[in-house]
Amino acid sequence: MEQIRLAEMYMYENKLAIAQSVLKNILLADPLHSRANELLAYVLDAQGQKDLAIHHLIKAGESPDASYQALYSLGSHFLAEQKYLQAIRFLQQALKKNGDFFEGLHDLGLAYVGLK
């Protein structure tokens, strides 16, 4: 999708307000657009709006089209919040989608340790 590539370009150039505007337009047409929600979450997080960022990341992560990065980010967030069951759920999904990767396996191990 051309608008997604445009938003990614603005993010790369650190023009976050413009990227945010593009992403909001995408979400007006399709509120459940996984990639737009994921990218908007990253923009909002960079702007210090963590709660709203997590809201959009959850929307992205609940989609069957969610990227493994979005799922891993959610897992890491829940791990940091000591919400181990939620962390495990998203980290397992990230690993299933992308195959084994060090960070995912590491954080999954930490989540299981947190459960004791």
N, C-alpha and C positions, 0 to 999 in steps of 0.2 A: 504494500500500500504506500503510495507516494507521500501521504501526510505523515506516516510513521517515520519514513526516511528523513523527511524534513525536520521533524521533531528531534530525531537522533542527531542530525547535523547541528541544530541549534544547541543541543546539550553538549556536544563535543566542543563547540565554540564558546561554551559557558554563557550562552544567552538564555538563561533559564526562564525568564519571564516570557520570552517569545515561544520557547518550547512548551511552556505550560499552557499558553493560549492555544497553540495548535492541538495539543492533547485534549484540552477541554472541548474543543470543537468536535473532535473525533468521538468523545464520550457523550456529547449531546445527541449524536446520531445513533450511537451504539454504547449504552452505559456499561455493558458487560465485556467490552473489547479488552481482551486479556493483556495484550502488549501495551495498549494505551494506558491502562490502569497501572501496569508495572512501571512504565517510564514516568508517569506522573508521580508515582510513589517515590521514585528516586529524586525527582525534581523537588518535591515537597520536603523530603528529608534533607536535601542540601540547603533548603531555605529555613531549616529549623522547625518545620511543622511535622514533628514526628508522629503524633497521633493520627493526623489526616493521612500521612504517608502510609502508616500501617493499615488504615482502612482501605486504601486503594490497593495495597499489596495483597491483602486478604481477598479482595475481589478478583485480582489477577490469579492468585493461587487456587481459587476454587473452580477455575475454569479448566476444562479438559485440555485446552490449548496452552496452559501455563508453561512458561519456560522453566527449565531446571534452575536457572538463576533466581527466578522469583520464588520458587519453592525453597531453595536453599536459604535465601534471604529471610523468608518467613521462619524457617526452622531455627536459624541463628537468632532471630529476634526473640522467639519464644524461649530458646535456651537461656538467653541473657535475662529474661524475665522469670526464669526458673519455672516455667510452665512446660514441664518435661514431656508430658504425653502429647501436647500439641507440637512440640519441637520434633519429637520422634515421627509423628505423622508426616510432617512436611519434609523432613530430612530423608525419610524412606522414599517418599515420592520423587524427590530430587535425584536420589541415587538410582531409582528405577528408570527414570527418564534419561539420565545421562550416563549411567554405568558408574562404576566405582571411581570416586575422585577423593583425594586425600582429605580436603576440608570437610566434605560431607561425611566421610567415615569417622573422622576425628570428632566432629560435633555430635554425631549420632552416639558415639561411645560416651561422650560427656553427658549426654541426655540420659543414657541408661545408668550411668554412675549416679546421676542426680536422683533417679528413682530408687536407688539402692537395691 
